[in-house]
Amino acid sequence: MRNPTGMKPQDIVVLLKILLWQDRKWTQHDLANDLGISQTEINFSLSRLVKSGLLDEAKKHPFKHALAEFLIHGLKYIYPAELSGNGRGMATAQTYSLLAKKLISAEDNQVVWPDPEGKDRGQHLEPLYPSVPFAAKKDPELHEWLALIDAIRIGSVRVQKFAIDRIHKKLNEAA
């Protein structure tokens, strides 16, 4: 049997989806379908999240203060951003529509998750988990969360500050 210790990038995606579904009754199967992650990986992810102190024992409610602290101060060090070539993809970080409207970004500073069906072009940023573009297409609110995280992972100080403020606002609204 696998040891469910040590965070993995998909754990953050799972935790954010649970946060968005906090008032909804859901199953591991629902998470697997919406996130493009196997049910087995969802199960291991939930166990790792409980063990890490980011999710309650019932595996239904994220600890929002711990989540904010981890997203803002820890994630970029554990899962550093990896930029690669340019091409088609799905907007993230400062290129994501909400951030792009607030932060005027140079054309050469566009960042996208690689996606052959993407409508945007820019420098490729490897997503936290390969199924992130799939999950983001299905859920615009999850897309925003993941773009904010990428803004912290890769953005300038100004972009990071905007993303941090937005994360705090969203967590307060989810209270």
Backbone as ProteinMPNN parsed JSONL, in Angstrom:
{"seq_chain_A": "MRNPTGMKPQDIVVLLKILLWQDRKWTQHDLANDLGISQTEINFSLSRLVKSGLLDEAKKHPFKHALAEFLIHGLKYIYPAELSGNGRGMATAQTYSLLAKKLISAEDNQVVWPDPEGKDRGQHLEPLYPSVPFAAKKDPELHEWLALIDAIRIGSVRVQKFAIDRIHKKLNEAA", "coords_chain_A": {"N_chain_A": [[0.843, -1.191, 0.0], [0.468, 2.258, -0.736], [2.162, 4.974, 0.789], [0.574, 7.691, 2.125], [1.91, 10.191, 2.567], [3.49, 13.437, 2.395], [3.034, 16.145, 0.363], [1.519, 16.465, -2.887], [1.358, 17.975, -6.135], [-1.266, 17.774, -7.248], [-2.839, 17.709, -5.022], [-3.387, 20.292, -4.194], [-5.066, 21.185, -6.221], [-7.24, 19.47, -5.823], [-7.974, 20.253, -3.211], [-8.738, 22.937, -3.622], [-10.976, 22.563, -5.244], [-12.672, 21.275, -3.45], [-13.013, 23.349, -1.635], [-14.47, 25.118, -3.253], [-16.754, 23.634, -3.512], [-17.939, 23.616, -1.015], [-20.525, 23.915, 0.033], [-21.903, 21.958, -1.137], [-23.011, 18.623, -1.65], [-20.804, 16.059, -2.272], [-18.913, 13.443, -3.926], [-16.016, 11.266, -3.994], [-15.861, 10.286, -6.526], [-17.159, 12.309, -7.966], [-15.255, 14.376, -7.698], [-13.095, 13.187, -9.068], [-14.134, 13.003, -11.704], [-14.59, 15.732, -12.36], [-12.062, 16.855, -12.119], [-10.315, 15.368, -13.63], [-8.662, 13.476, -12.536], [-7.628, 10.362, -11.283], [-9.785, 8.217, -9.335], [-8.48, 6.778, -7.376], [-6.169, 8.319, -6.97], [-7.427, 10.616, -6.033], [-8.387, 9.689, -3.573], [-5.947, 9.124, -2.212], [-4.945, 11.711, -2.227], [-6.785, 13.122, -0.609], [-6.221, 11.934, 1.852], [-3.545, 12.762, 2.224], [-3.96, 15.516, 2.399], [-5.436, 15.754, 4.777], [-3.545, 14.799, 6.581], [-1.605, 16.759, 6.287], [-2.771, 18.913, 7.49], [-4.438, 20.641, 6.154], [-7.015, 19.983, 5.564], [-10.051, 18.941, 7.072], [-10.758, 16.125, 9.307], [-13.025, 14.768, 8.411], [-12.801, 15.061, 5.763], [-14.008, 17.044, 4.241], [-13.991, 19.813, 4.651], [-11.904, 22.484, 4.045], [-9.199, 23.949, 5.914], [-9.217, 27.173, 6.112], [-7.491, 29.283, 6.913], [-5.004, 27.998, 7.128], [-4.802, 27.116, 4.495], [-4.637, 29.581, 3.09], [-2.206, 30.54, 4.132], [-0.439, 28.557, 3.209], [-0.782, 28.692, 0.354], [0.035, 31.327, -0.173], [2.557, 31.646, 1.033], [4.049, 29.251, 0.859], [3.666, 27.538, -1.405], [4.945, 28.37, -3.844], [7.567, 27.755, -3.372], [7.651, 25.034, -2.961], [6.512, 23.998, -5.264], [7.905, 25.17, -7.693], [7.623, 27.499, -10.415], [7.757, 26.545, -13.833], [8.816, 27.672, -16.752], [8.518, 27.275, -20.254], [8.889, 26.884, -23.795], [7.173, 28.97, -26.268], [3.706, 29.181, -27.269], [0.439, 27.9, -28.134], [-2.251, 28.008, -25.784], [-3.882, 28.02, -22.555], [-4.925, 30.798, -20.779], [-3.174, 31.983, -17.902], [-1.939, 33.035, -14.664], [-0.759, 36.375, -14.784], [-1.909, 36.729, -17.256], [-4.452, 35.717, -17.236], [-7.884, 36.567, -17.518], [-9.169, 38.184, -15.426], [-6.97, 39.144, -13.955], [-5.481, 40.272, -16.015], [-7.113, 42.397, -16.778], [-6.906, 44.08, -14.578], [-4.194, 44.39, -14.253], [-2.134, 45.733, -16.4], [-0.459, 44.123, -18.79], [2.543, 43.481, -20.53], [2.677, 42.552, -23.978], [4.612, 40.627, -24.53], [4.736, 39.291, -22.19], [2.966, 37.304, -21.744], [1.396, 34.459, -20.349], [0.687, 31.045, -20.478], [-1.004, 27.895, -19.921], [0.107, 24.989, -21.484], [-1.909, 23.952, -24.142], [-3.421, 22.418, -26.731], [-5.903, 23.146, -27.719], [-6.249, 25.654, -26.807], [-7.072, 29.176, -26.625], [-5.384, 31.24, -26.394], [-2.097, 32.721, -26.692], [1.276, 32.397, -25.698], [4.028, 32.351, -23.354], [4.792, 29.135, -22.244], [3.675, 27.748, -19.217], [4.171, 25.213, -17.033], [1.441, 23.528, -15.692], [0.215, 23.007, -12.303], [-0.649, 20.38, -12.197], [-1.079, 17.875, -14.698], [-3.812, 17.701, -15.587], [-4.943, 20.165, -15.134], [-5.68, 22.229, -17.151], [-7.933, 20.929, -18.313], [-9.671, 20.68, -16.072], [-9.98, 23.383, -15.421], [-11.312, 24.388, -17.65], [-13.812, 23.322, -17.258], [-14.662, 24.597, -14.976], [-14.88, 27.807, -14.29], [-14.411, 29.261, -11.927], [-12.591, 27.705, -10.497], [-10.55, 27.889, -12.34], [-9.861, 30.592, -12.019], [-8.823, 30.547, -9.362], [-6.581, 28.861, -9.728], [-5.125, 30.371, -11.566], [-4.552, 32.608, -9.989], [-2.865, 31.427, -8.107], [-0.765, 30.706, -9.805], [0.034, 33.269, -10.477], [1.193, 34.097, -8.118], [3.268, 32.259, -8.023], [4.842, 32.991, -10.224], [4.68, 35.679, -10.877], [5.46, 39.256, -10.929], [6.355, 41.408, -8.149], [4.243, 43.209, -7.852], [2.166, 41.895, -9.24], [2.004, 39.57, -7.691], [1.174, 40.7, -5.241], [-1.386, 41.665, -5.919], [-2.635, 39.19, -6.5], [-2.462, 37.895, -4.016], [-4.033, 39.598, -2.395], [-6.484, 39.181, -3.663], [-6.883, 36.448, -3.194], [-7.163, 36.44, -0.386], [-9.539, 37.927, -0.224], [-11.351, 36.227, -1.609], [-11.287, 33.966, 0.072], [-12.354, 35.037, 2.411], [-14.92, 35.598, 1.506], [-15.804, 33.034, 1.146], [-16.257, 32.193, 3.653]], "CA_chain_A": [[0.0, 0.0, 0.0], [1.22, 3.496, -0.824], [2.177, 5.834, 1.962], [-0.024, 8.95, 1.674], [2.538, 11.374, 3.151], [4.15, 14.327, 1.447], [2.094, 16.764, -0.57], [1.723, 16.384, -4.326], [0.69, 19.138, -6.747], [-2.703, 17.575, -7.447], [-3.538, 17.915, -3.748], [-3.856, 21.68, -4.18], [-6.212, 21.236, -7.135], [-8.33, 18.786, -5.113], [-8.393, 21.09, -2.084], [-9.47, 24.104, -4.134], [-12.295, 22.121, -5.705], [-13.467, 21.049, -2.241], [-13.352, 24.69, -1.14], [-15.541, 25.646, -4.113], [-17.943, 22.8, -3.315], [-18.153, 23.478, 0.421], [-21.946, 23.823, 0.368], [-22.471, 20.935, -2.019], [-22.714, 17.237, -1.306], [-19.994, 15.512, -3.353], [-18.225, 12.176, -3.684], [-14.696, 11.184, -4.619], [-16.132, 10.091, -7.958], [-17.428, 13.648, -8.514], [-13.965, 15.058, -7.8], [-12.321, 12.55, -10.137], [-14.704, 13.405, -12.996], [-14.424, 17.163, -12.609], [-10.651, 17.256, -12.126], [-9.506, 14.552, -14.524], [-7.707, 12.759, -11.686], [-8.226, 9.071, -10.966], [-10.408, 8.106, -8.022], [-7.443, 6.315, -6.455], [-5.345, 9.487, -6.639], [-8.261, 11.49, -5.198], [-8.385, 9.098, -2.245], [-4.638, 9.395, -1.615], [-4.838, 13.156, -2.059], [-7.558, 13.498, 0.573], [-5.457, 11.491, 3.023], [-2.388, 13.657, 2.374], [-4.453, 16.827, 2.824], [-5.771, 15.647, 6.203], [-2.279, 14.649, 7.305], [-0.878, 18.031, 6.214], [-3.469, 19.926, 8.271], [-5.166, 21.558, 5.276], [-8.373, 19.485, 5.414], [-10.534, 18.31, 8.314], [-10.779, 14.654, 9.355], [-14.153, 14.273, 7.619], [-12.377, 15.26, 4.374], [-15.029, 17.857, 3.578], [-13.83, 21.248, 4.87], [-10.528, 22.982, 4.134], [-8.87, 24.93, 6.941], [-8.958, 28.324, 5.236], [-6.305, 30.037, 7.341], [-3.845, 27.194, 6.729], [-4.764, 27.145, 3.039], [-4.106, 30.885, 2.683], [-0.791, 30.583, 4.501], [0.303, 27.681, 2.309], [-0.811, 29.222, -1.009], [0.745, 32.602, -0.267], [3.948, 31.615, 1.493], [4.783, 28.007, 0.684], [3.48, 26.825, -2.663], [5.916, 28.716, -4.888], [8.854, 27.135, -3.046], [7.508, 23.587, -3.088], [6.224, 23.743, -6.678], [8.334, 26.354, -8.438], [7.108, 27.626, -11.775], [8.655, 26.142, -14.902], [8.448, 28.23, -18.05], [9.161, 26.642, -21.402], [8.693, 27.612, -25.048], [5.938, 29.708, -26.542], [2.734, 28.478, -28.084], [-0.992, 27.993, -27.838], [-2.584, 27.489, -24.466], [-4.977, 28.582, -21.764], [-4.373, 31.904, -19.994], [-2.987, 31.834, -16.471], [-1.157, 34.091, -14.001], [-1.172, 37.733, -15.146], [-2.62, 36.701, -18.532], [-5.846, 35.356, -16.966], [-8.691, 37.756, -17.799], [-9.362, 39.046, -14.26], [-5.703, 39.792, -13.647], [-5.087, 41.076, -17.17], [-7.894, 43.638, -16.746], [-6.413, 44.916, -13.482], [-2.752, 44.571, -14.39], [-1.812, 45.82, -17.809], [0.711, 43.281, -18.963], [3.152, 43.588, -21.848], [2.344, 41.459, -24.891], [5.638, 39.578, -24.442], [4.698, 38.758, -20.84], [1.79, 36.441, -21.678], [1.687, 33.148, -19.784], [-0.409, 30.107, -20.722], [-0.776, 26.468, -19.747], [0.055, 24.368, -22.812], [-3.19, 23.324, -24.469], [-3.58, 22.545, -28.182], [-7.195, 23.763, -28.018], [-6.282, 26.956, -26.151], [-7.369, 30.34, -27.457], [-4.38, 32.256, -26.121], [-0.708, 32.389, -27.027], [2.226, 32.982, -24.773], [5.054, 31.461, -22.842], [4.179, 28.009, -21.549], [3.921, 27.485, -17.805], [3.663, 23.894, -16.675], [0.45, 23.636, -14.617], [0.489, 22.202, -11.117], [-0.943, 18.986, -12.509], [-1.417, 17.847, -16.13], [-5.241, 17.851, -15.908], [-5.414, 21.505, -14.765], [-6.479, 22.883, -18.203], [-9.215, 20.217, -18.411], [-10.51, 21.06, -14.931], [-10.251, 24.823, -15.502], [-12.328, 24.596, -18.69], [-15.106, 22.926, -16.704], [-15.012, 25.393, -13.807], [-14.198, 29.106, -14.353], [-13.977, 29.705, -10.601], [-11.358, 26.962, -10.246], [-9.562, 28.505, -13.23], [-9.386, 31.816, -11.366], [-7.964, 30.17, -8.24], [-5.309, 28.333, -10.237], [-4.402, 31.501, -12.154], [-4.028, 33.404, -8.868], [-1.722, 30.687, -7.572], [0.336, 30.874, -10.756], [0.501, 34.654, -10.369], [2.11, 34.114, -6.974], [4.436, 31.445, -8.368], [5.663, 33.497, -11.313], [4.471, 37.099, -11.141], [6.255, 40.31, -10.306], [5.876, 41.751, -6.805], [2.933, 43.852, -8.025], [1.222, 40.839, -9.624], [1.839, 38.727, -6.507], [0.371, 41.435, -4.254], [-2.769, 41.629, -6.382], [-3.135, 37.817, -6.346], [-2.603, 37.64, -2.57], [-5.217, 40.334, -1.942], [-7.661, 38.517, -4.236], [-7.048, 35.179, -2.468], [-7.743, 36.772, 0.925], [-10.928, 38.334, -0.447], [-12.131, 35.046, -1.952], [-11.409, 33.11, 1.253], [-13.306, 35.69, 3.316], [-16.257, 35.418, 0.934], [-16.161, 31.618, 1.289], [-16.444, 31.892, 5.088]], "C_chain_A": [[0.88, 1.244, 0.0], [1.094, 4.3, 0.462], [1.661, 7.219, 1.554], [0.612, 10.201, 2.293], [3.218, 12.199, 2.077], [3.166, 14.849, 0.424], [2.512, 16.521, -2.018], [0.943, 17.535, -4.954], [-0.815, 18.967, -6.926], [-3.5, 17.79, -6.174], [-4.108, 19.327, -3.667], [-5.09, 21.822, -5.062], [-7.435, 20.61, -6.46], [-8.866, 19.672, -3.991], [-9.174, 22.317, -2.544], [-10.857, 23.721, -4.608], [-13.216, 21.861, -4.509], [-13.903, 22.382, -1.646], [-14.52, 25.271, -1.946], [-16.85, 24.884, -3.924], [-18.346, 22.708, -1.854], [-19.625, 23.361, 0.816], [-22.665, 22.747, -0.445], [-22.116, 19.55, -1.488], [-21.973, 16.632, -2.507], [-19.374, 14.18, -2.93], [-16.84, 12.239, -4.323], [-14.835, 10.996, -6.128], [-16.395, 11.439, -8.638], [-16.125, 14.418, -8.708], [-13.152, 14.504, -8.969], [-12.816, 12.996, -11.511], [-14.437, 14.866, -13.325], [-12.965, 17.58, -12.762], [-9.788, 16.459, -13.091], [-8.386, 13.834, -13.782], [-8.377, 11.446, -11.288], [-8.793, 9.066, -9.545], [-9.398, 7.631, -6.974], [-6.572, 7.485, -6.019], [-6.121, 10.478, -5.777], [-8.23, 10.985, -3.76], [-7.056, 9.369, -1.53], [-4.461, 10.887, -1.328], [-5.571, 13.615, -0.8], [-6.822, 13.107, 1.851], [-4.254, 12.392, 3.276], [-2.821, 15.029, 2.883], [-4.828, 16.832, 4.296], [-4.478, 15.622, 7.014], [-1.502, 15.964, 7.339], [-1.538, 19.141, 7.029], [-4.206, 20.956, 7.432], [-6.641, 21.19, 5.124], [-8.787, 18.781, 6.701], [-10.599, 16.786, 8.183], [-11.912, 14.05, 8.53], [-13.884, 14.401, 6.113], [-13.395, 16.075, 3.58], [-14.772, 19.363, 3.669], [-12.358, 21.644, 4.978], [-10.378, 23.935, 5.322], [-8.36, 26.163, 6.195], [-7.726, 29.126, 5.629], [-5.035, 29.303, 6.91], [-3.689, 27.194, 5.205], [-4.17, 28.458, 2.545], [-2.607, 30.961, 2.953], [0.051, 29.745, 3.536], [0.36, 28.253, 0.895], [0.076, 30.458, -1.161], [2.232, 32.466, 0.046], [4.728, 30.348, 1.142], [4.771, 27.4, -0.704], [4.567, 27.113, -3.69], [7.292, 28.118, -4.623], [8.803, 25.625, -3.22], [7.285, 23.192, -4.548], [6.613, 24.969, -7.499], [7.833, 26.322, -9.88], [8.181, 27.226, -12.779], [8.117, 26.679, -16.222], [9.198, 27.486, -19.139], [8.863, 27.48, -22.633], [7.364, 28.334, -25.147], [4.99, 28.853, -27.364], [1.316, 28.725, -27.614], [-1.261, 27.426, -26.454], [-3.765, 28.207, -23.851], [-4.385, 29.594, -20.79], [-4.291, 31.571, -18.51], [-2.136, 32.99, -15.96], [-1.663, 35.461, -14.47], [-1.901, 37.803, -16.486], [-4.098, 36.356, -18.355], [-6.693, 36.626, -16.983], [-8.852, 38.699, -16.614], [-8.081, 39.814, -13.949], [-5.277, 40.713, -14.781], [-5.844, 42.404, -17.2], [-7.351, 44.615, -15.702], [-4.943, 45.279, -13.639], [-2.41, 44.589, -15.871], [-0.456, 45.153, -18.005], [1.235, 43.408, -20.385], [2.817, 42.356, -22.674], [3.338, 40.306, -24.77], [5.667, 38.914, -23.068], [3.495, 37.837, -20.642], [2.198, 35.044, -21.224], [0.465, 32.255, -19.968], [0.0, 28.702, -20.292], [-0.817, 25.854, -21.145], [-1.275, 23.649, -23.022], [-3.413, 23.5, -25.964], [-4.904, 23.183, -28.596], [-7.31, 25.167, -27.434], [-6.485, 28.099, -27.125], [-6.32, 31.436, -27.312], [-3.01, 31.769, -26.571], [0.195, 33.063, -26.02], [3.274, 31.98, -24.368], [4.381, 30.364, -22.018], [4.649, 27.924, -20.103], [3.338, 26.116, -17.513], [2.667, 24.051, -15.53], [0.846, 22.756, -13.43], [0.322, 20.712, -11.393], [-1.4, 18.931, -13.963], [-2.893, 18.076, -16.472], [-5.787, 19.242, -15.578], [-6.178, 22.19, -15.902], [-7.854, 22.247, -18.382], [-10.166, 20.676, -17.307], [-10.899, 22.532, -14.998], [-11.3, 25.142, -16.562], [-13.72, 24.292, -18.156], [-15.583, 23.858, -15.6], [-14.239, 26.72, -13.824], [-13.702, 29.604, -12.992], [-12.686, 28.983, -10.189], [-10.229, 27.534, -11.103], [-8.988, 29.771, -12.586], [-8.438, 31.489, -10.215], [-6.591, 29.714, -8.725], [-4.476, 29.426, -10.891], [-3.814, 32.398, -11.06], [-2.806, 32.73, -8.252], [-0.52, 30.837, -8.498], [0.89, 32.289, -10.721], [1.466, 34.803, -9.196], [3.389, 33.361, -7.316], [5.372, 32.141, -9.341], [5.633, 35.016, -11.494], [5.472, 38.022, -10.471], [5.677, 40.592, -8.915], [4.483, 42.354, -6.887], [1.851, 42.816, -8.353], [0.951, 39.936, -8.425], [0.953, 39.411, -5.467], [-1.11, 41.422, -4.651], [-3.372, 40.24, -6.151], [-3.37, 37.483, -4.87], [-3.841, 38.337, -2.027], [-6.499, 39.656, -2.424], [-7.934, 37.186, -3.518], [-7.665, 35.436, -1.097], [-9.218, 37.136, 0.788], [-11.812, 37.116, -0.735], [-12.312, 34.114, -0.754], [-12.377, 33.716, 2.273], [-14.74, 35.539, 2.823], [-16.737, 33.985, 1.12], [-16.444, 31.247, 2.744], [-17.884, 31.667, 5.457]], "O_chain_A": [[1.918, 1.276, 0.661], [0.056, 4.298, 1.125], [2.274, 7.861, 0.701], [-0.092, 11.185, 2.522], [3.488, 11.709, 0.98], [2.539, 14.074, -0.299], [3.696, 16.388, -2.327], [-0.027, 18.018, -4.37], [-1.563, 19.931, -6.768], [-4.707, 18.027, -6.231], [-5.196, 19.529, -3.128], [-6.048, 22.501, -4.693], [-8.534, 21.162, -6.522], [-10.079, 19.821, -3.842], [-10.165, 22.692, -1.917], [-11.814, 24.467, -4.401], [-14.402, 22.19, -4.553], [-15.043, 22.522, -1.201], [-15.446, 25.848, -1.376], [-17.929, 25.431, -4.152], [-19.054, 21.769, -1.49], [-19.934, 22.759, 1.845], [-23.893, 22.656, -0.428], [-21.033, 19.347, -0.938], [-22.467, 16.691, -3.632], [-19.32, 13.842, -1.747], [-16.537, 13.151, -5.092], [-14.018, 11.493, -6.904], [-15.917, 11.686, -9.746], [-15.912, 15.037, -9.751], [-12.591, 15.262, -9.76], [-12.014, 13.33, -12.383], [-14.092, 15.193, -14.46], [-12.666, 18.551, -13.458], [-8.644, 16.834, -13.346], [-7.304, 13.612, -14.327], [-9.57, 11.428, -10.987], [-8.341, 9.811, -8.675], [-9.462, 8.042, -5.815], [-6.27, 7.629, -4.835], [-5.548, 11.112, -4.891], [-8.064, 11.773, -2.83], [-7.046, 9.796, -0.375], [-3.894, 11.267, -0.304], [-5.039, 14.403, -0.018], [-6.804, 13.867, 2.82], [-3.974, 12.747, 4.421], [-2.132, 15.635, 3.703], [-4.567, 17.811, 4.995], [-4.34, 16.336, 8.008], [-0.813, 16.249, 8.319], [-0.936, 20.195, 7.239], [-4.563, 22.024, 7.93], [-7.431, 21.986, 4.616], [-7.978, 18.11, 7.34], [-10.507, 16.239, 7.084], [-11.776, 12.944, 8.008], [-14.658, 13.902, 5.295], [-13.616, 15.826, 2.395], [-15.286, 20.118, 2.845], [-11.652, 21.201, 5.883], [-11.32, 24.64, 5.685], [-7.228, 26.192, 5.713], [-6.993, 29.598, 4.76], [-4.103, 29.917, 6.39], [-2.572, 27.263, 4.691], [-3.296, 28.454, 1.679], [-1.835, 31.397, 2.098], [1.12, 30.173, 3.1], [1.433, 28.298, 0.293], [0.779, 30.61, -2.16], [3.067, 33.097, -0.602], [5.958, 30.375, 1.131], [5.762, 26.811, -1.134], [5.059, 26.191, -4.34], [8.099, 27.987, -5.544], [9.801, 25.006, -3.587], [7.804, 22.176, -5.01], [5.747, 25.719, -7.948], [7.648, 25.259, -10.473], [9.361, 27.529, -12.6], [7.105, 26.207, -16.739], [10.36, 27.115, -18.972], [8.608, 28.678, -22.514], [6.546, 28.307, -24.227], [5.406, 27.927, -28.06], [1.038, 29.622, -26.818], [-0.595, 26.492, -26.006], [-4.531, 28.897, -24.523], [-3.447, 29.278, -20.057], [-5.198, 30.968, -17.936], [-1.67, 33.821, -16.74], [-2.872, 35.677, -14.544], [-2.461, 38.847, -16.818], [-4.913, 36.666, -19.225], [-6.243, 37.665, -16.499], [-8.687, 39.909, -16.775], [-8.127, 41.02, -13.705], [-4.77, 41.808, -14.539], [-5.286, 43.425, -17.602], [-7.341, 45.827, -15.919], [-4.507, 46.347, -13.209], [-2.404, 43.541, -16.518], [0.555, 45.58, -17.447], [0.455, 43.438, -21.337], [2.688, 41.255, -22.14], [2.958, 39.142, -24.892], [6.524, 38.069, -22.805], [3.055, 37.616, -19.514], [3.219, 34.512, -21.661], [-0.657, 32.654, -19.654], [1.181, 28.356, -20.295], [-1.713, 26.182, -21.922], [-1.705, 22.848, -22.192], [-3.579, 24.629, -26.425], [-5.017, 23.706, -29.705], [-8.358, 25.802, -27.553], [-6.121, 28.008, -28.298], [-6.362, 32.442, -28.02], [-2.793, 30.578, -26.799], [-0.088, 34.165, -25.549], [3.398, 30.905, -24.955], [3.507, 30.641, -21.196], [5.84, 28.014, -19.805], [2.147, 25.885, -17.721], [3.0, 24.642, -14.503], [1.701, 21.879, -13.547], [1.076, 19.888, -10.875], [-2.055, 19.866, -14.423], [-3.194, 18.596, -17.546], [-6.986, 19.474, -15.728], [-7.264, 22.707, -15.642], [-8.84, 22.958, -18.581], [-11.319, 21.019, -17.571], [-12.029, 22.889, -14.665], [-12.092, 26.068, -16.389], [-14.695, 24.929, -18.553], [-16.779, 23.911, -15.312], [-13.077, 26.762, -13.419], [-12.685, 30.294, -12.918], [-11.795, 29.592, -9.597], [-9.092, 27.65, -10.646], [-7.777, 29.991, -12.605], [-7.367, 32.087, -10.105], [-5.564, 30.135, -8.192], [-3.25, 29.414, -10.785], [-2.695, 32.891, -11.199], [-1.827, 33.396, -7.916], [0.602, 31.064, -8.044], [2.089, 32.49, -10.915], [2.44, 35.551, -9.277], [4.479, 33.788, -6.934], [6.58, 31.91, -9.297], [6.479, 35.572, -12.195], [6.221, 37.626, -9.578], [4.623, 40.066, -8.559], [3.626, 42.035, -6.062], [0.752, 42.864, -7.801], [-0.197, 39.573, -8.168], [0.079, 38.773, -4.88], [-1.98, 41.193, -3.81], [-4.495, 40.127, -5.66], [-4.373, 36.858, -4.525], [-4.615, 37.737, -1.281], [-7.479, 39.569, -1.685], [-9.089, 36.842, -3.265], [-8.588, 34.73, -0.689], [-10.047, 36.704, 1.589], [-12.897, 36.99, -0.168], [-13.384, 33.532, -0.585], [-13.132, 32.992, 2.922], [-15.663, 35.373, 3.619], [-17.938, 33.742, 1.238], [-16.827, 30.113, 3.034], [-18.189, 31.406, 6.621]]}, "name": "protein", "num_of_chains": 1, "seq": "MRNPTGMKPQDIVVLLKILLWQDRKWTQHDLANDLGISQTEINFSLSRLVKSGLLDEAKKHPFKHALAEFLIHGLKYIYPAELSGNGRGMATAQTYSLLAKKLISAEDNQVVWPDPEGKDRGQHLEPLYPSVPFAAKKDPELHEWLALIDAIRIGSVRVQKFAIDRIHKKLNEAA"}
